[in-house]
Amino acid sequence: MVHKHMDVRVTGPGPAEPFLSARDLFGTEYDLELPVIVRVRENPDERTVAGHYDDRHELVVSRRAATSAMGRELALHEFAHMARYEEGHPSHRQSTEEALFLALAGRSVERRKLSHCYQIANHMKDIYADDITLDIGPSRKLVAFFESSLAAALADSPPTAPGEWNRLTSAADPEITAVNAAFALALLERHDAIDDDHRLYDLARAASADAPNVPLETFKRRFRSLAADPDESQYRKTLVDATRDYVLGNEQAAD
């Protein structure tokens, strides 16, 4: 089957090569109907942001990210999100706000935990995007990326009482670090991309020990077993259940 050449245009003070290389690899198996405008910005702290419009997709990325060792992989990941959006996949069309309202109605949730619920929803989107990227690209760099970023998060986590295609950020809250660890393992297990004795499992156990409120194994199972083609109702229920797992897990531990 012959695919048309994806239209990717790169502007700003950064290299076009990672995005064009990602386009060529992505185009071997998948396609985008709409053109992609990549805007590289000098600000090293600028977050990677993707937008979807009637006539185009836009990707804003820092020059530092574009020139990093993960530049091509980042572009592949974002193209996969765009593909999920174009196909109307529920993970990319379902309102996160609606699902969180259904999950948390009648509950008082602190801002920190609410932001974590949004990250859980983003992890679910990432699973579906990376089902595409790991179908067409090697996993070695992603495994190393997860390992180094989770190790950094554990090293820089704030002190806690004894038994805490989104970066696993350093200085993270121990509870979301545990969720991030569950996500990383789930994604890699879902694609048979990690050995049973990999160091990531030790790091995940450490993250779980630091966050006894968070059911890491529950989240790993939820992320890993996401249905490939859920309908809107199924996906909404899955997101609602995952949100309640997180909030109620915290409440139950507090009790």
C-alpha positions as CSV (number, residue, x, y, z in Angstrom):
1,M,0.0,0.0,0.0
2,V,1.4,3.4,-1.0
3,H,0.9,6.2,1.5
4,K,0.9,9.9,0.4
5,H,3.8,12.0,1.7
6,M,2.8,13.5,5.1
7,D,3.0,17.3,5.0
8,V,5.3,18.4,7.9
9,R,6.6,22.0,8.0
10,V,9.1,23.0,10.6
11,T,9.7,26.7,11.6
12,G,11.9,28.4,14.3
13,P,15.4,28.1,15.6
14,G,15.8,24.4,15.6
15,P,16.5,21.4,13.3
16,A,13.9,20.0,10.9
17,E,15.7,16.6,10.6
18,P,14.2,14.9,13.7
19,F,10.7,15.7,12.6
20,L,11.2,14.8,8.9
21,S,12.9,11.6,10.0
22,A,10.0,10.8,12.2
23,R,7.6,11.6,9.3
24,D,9.4,9.1,7.1
25,L,9.3,6.4,9.7
26,F,5.7,7.1,10.7
27,G,4.6,7.1,7.0
28,T,5.7,3.5,6.5
29,E,2.7,2.3,8.4
30,Y,0.4,5.3,9.2
31,D,-0.7,8.6,7.7
32,L,-2.1,11.9,8.6
33,E,-4.8,13.7,6.5
34,L,-4.0,17.2,7.8
35,P,-0.6,19.0,7.6
36,V,1.6,19.3,10.7
37,I,3.1,22.7,11.6
38,V,6.0,22.3,14.0
39,R,7.1,25.5,15.8
40,V,10.4,25.2,17.5
41,R,10.9,27.8,20.3
42,E,14.2,28.9,21.9
43,N,12.8,28.8,25.5
44,P,14.3,25.6,27.0
45,D,11.6,25.3,29.6
46,E,8.7,25.5,27.2
47,R,6.4,22.5,27.4
48,T,5.7,20.5,24.3
49,V,2.1,21.4,23.3
50,A,0.0,19.9,20.4
51,G,-3.1,21.5,19.0
52,H,-5.7,20.2,16.6
53,Y,-7.6,22.4,14.2
54,D,-9.9,22.0,11.3
55,D,-7.2,22.5,8.7
56,R,-3.9,21.4,10.6
57,H,-2.2,20.0,13.6
58,E,0.3,22.2,15.4
59,L,3.2,21.2,17.6
60,V,5.1,23.7,19.7
61,V,8.4,22.3,21.1
62,S,11.5,23.7,22.7
63,R,14.8,23.8,20.8
64,R,16.3,21.7,23.6
65,A,13.7,19.0,23.2
66,A,14.1,19.1,19.4
67,T,17.8,18.6,19.6
68,S,17.8,16.0,22.3
69,A,18.6,12.3,21.8
70,M,14.9,11.7,22.0
71,G,14.0,14.3,19.4
72,R,12.8,11.8,16.7
73,E,11.0,9.7,19.3
74,L,9.2,12.7,20.6
75,A,8.1,13.6,17.1
76,L,6.8,10.1,16.5
77,H,4.9,10.2,19.7
78,E,3.2,13.4,18.8
79,F,2.4,12.2,15.3
80,A,0.7,9.2,16.9
81,H,-1.4,11.5,19.1
82,M,-2.5,13.3,15.9
83,A,-3.4,10.0,14.3
84,R,-5.5,9.0,17.2
85,Y,-7.2,12.4,17.1
86,E,-7.9,12.1,13.4
87,E,-9.4,8.6,13.8
88,G,-11.7,9.8,16.5
89,H,-10.3,7.5,19.2
90,P,-12.3,8.1,22.4
91,S,-9.1,8.6,24.4
92,H,-8.5,11.7,22.3
93,R,-12.0,12.9,21.9
94,Q,-13.6,12.2,25.3
95,S,-13.8,15.2,27.5
96,T,-11.4,14.7,30.5
97,E,-13.3,17.3,32.5
98,E,-16.6,15.4,32.0
99,A,-15.1,12.1,33.2
100,L,-13.5,13.7,36.2
101,F,-16.8,15.4,37.1
102,L,-18.6,12.0,37.0
103,A,-15.8,10.4,39.0
104,L,-15.5,13.1,41.7
105,A,-19.0,14.5,42.0
106,G,-19.8,15.3,45.6
107,R,-16.2,15.0,46.7
108,S,-13.8,17.7,47.8
109,V,-10.4,17.0,46.1
110,E,-7.3,19.1,46.7
111,R,-5.8,20.8,43.7
112,R,-2.7,18.7,43.8
113,K,-4.7,15.5,43.6
114,L,-6.9,16.9,40.8
115,S,-3.8,17.7,38.7
116,H,-2.7,14.1,39.3
117,C,-6.1,12.9,37.9
118,Y,-5.4,14.9,34.8
119,Q,-2.0,13.3,34.5
120,I,-3.6,9.8,34.8
121,A,-5.9,10.7,31.9
122,N,-2.9,11.9,29.9
123,H,-1.1,8.6,30.6
124,M,-4.1,6.8,29.2
125,K,-3.9,8.9,26.0
126,D,-0.2,8.2,25.9
127,I,-0.8,4.4,26.0
128,Y,-3.0,4.6,22.9
129,A,-0.5,6.9,21.1
130,D,2.4,4.7,22.0
131,D,0.6,1.6,20.8
132,I,1.3,3.2,17.4
133,T,4.9,4.4,18.1
134,L,6.0,1.1,19.5
135,D,4.4,-0.7,16.6
136,I,6.7,1.1,14.1
137,G,9.8,2.2,16.1
138,P,12.3,0.5,18.4
139,S,11.7,0.6,22.2
140,R,15.3,0.8,23.4
141,K,15.5,4.6,23.8
142,L,12.1,4.7,25.5
143,V,13.1,2.1,28.1
144,A,16.3,4.0,28.9
145,F,14.4,7.3,29.1
146,F,11.9,5.8,31.6
147,E,14.7,4.3,33.7
148,S,16.7,7.5,33.9
149,S,13.7,9.8,34.5
150,L,12.2,7.6,37.2
151,A,15.5,7.3,38.9
152,A,15.8,11.1,38.9
153,A,12.3,11.5,40.3
154,L,13.1,9.1,43.2
155,A,16.4,10.8,43.9
156,D,14.8,14.3,44.0
157,S,11.5,13.4,45.7
158,P,10.8,15.3,49.0
159,P,11.3,13.3,52.2
160,T,8.4,11.1,53.3
161,A,7.6,9.1,56.3
162,P,8.6,5.4,56.1
163,G,6.3,3.0,54.4
164,E,6.0,8.1,47.3
165,W,5.0,10.0,25.2
166,N,4.7,12.8,29.8
167,R,8.2,12.8,31.3
168,L,8.6,11.3,34.8
169,T,9.7,14.5,36.2
170,S,12.3,15.0,38.9
171,A,11.2,16.6,42.2
172,A,7.8,15.0,41.6
173,D,5.2,14.3,44.3
174,P,5.8,10.8,45.5
175,E,2.2,9.7,44.7
176,I,2.3,10.7,41.1
177,T,5.8,9.3,40.8
178,A,4.3,5.9,41.7
179,V,1.5,6.3,39.1
180,N,4.2,7.3,36.6
181,A,6.1,4.1,37.4
182,A,3.0,2.1,36.9
183,F,2.4,3.7,33.5
184,A,6.0,3.1,32.3
185,L,5.9,-0.6,33.3
186,A,2.4,-1.1,31.9
187,L,3.3,0.4,28.5
188,L,6.5,-1.6,28.2
189,E,4.8,-4.8,29.3
190,R,2.0,-4.2,26.9
191,H,4.5,-4.4,24.1
192,D,6.9,-7.0,25.5
193,A,9.6,-4.4,25.6
194,I,11.1,-5.1,29.0
195,D,12.8,-8.1,30.7
196,D,11.5,-9.4,34.0
197,D,14.7,-8.5,35.8
198,H,15.0,-4.9,34.4
199,R,16.0,-2.2,36.9
200,L,12.8,-0.4,36.2
201,Y,11.0,-3.0,38.4
202,D,13.3,-2.1,41.4
203,L,12.7,1.6,40.8
204,A,9.0,1.0,40.7
205,R,9.1,-0.9,44.0
206,A,10.9,2.0,45.5
207,A,8.3,4.4,44.2
208,S,5.5,2.2,45.6
209,A,7.2,2.0,49.0
210,D,7.4,5.8,49.1
211,A,3.7,6.1,48.2
212,P,1.7,3.5,50.2
213,N,-1.5,5.4,49.4
214,V,-1.2,4.6,45.7
215,P,-2.1,1.1,44.5
216,L,0.7,0.8,41.9
217,E,-0.1,-2.7,40.8
218,T,-3.8,-1.7,40.3
219,F,-2.7,1.2,38.1
220,K,-0.2,-1.0,36.2
221,R,-2.9,-3.5,35.5
222,R,-5.4,-0.8,34.4
223,F,-2.9,0.9,32.0
224,R,-1.6,-2.4,30.6
225,S,-5.1,-3.8,29.9
226,L,-6.7,-0.8,28.2
227,A,-8.9,-2.1,25.4
228,A,-7.5,-1.3,22.0
229,D,-10.8,-0.1,20.5
230,P,-13.2,1.0,23.3
231,D,-16.4,2.9,22.5
232,E,-16.9,6.2,24.1
233,S,-18.9,4.8,27.0
234,Q,-16.4,2.1,27.8
235,Y,-13.5,4.6,27.7
236,R,-15.3,7.0,29.9
237,K,-16.0,4.3,32.5
238,T,-12.4,3.2,32.5
239,L,-11.2,6.8,33.1
240,V,-13.8,7.3,35.8
241,D,-12.7,4.0,37.5
242,A,-9.0,5.0,37.3
243,T,-9.7,8.4,38.8
244,R,-11.7,6.8,41.7
245,D,-8.9,4.3,42.3
246,Y,-6.5,7.2,42.8
247,V,-8.7,9.4,45.0
248,L,-10.2,6.6,47.1
249,G,-6.8,5.0,47.5
250,N,-5.6,8.2,49.1
251,E,-8.7,8.6,51.2
252,Q,-8.6,4.9,52.4
253,A,-5.0,5.3,53.4
254,A,-5.8,8.5,55.3
255,D,-8.6,6.7,57.2
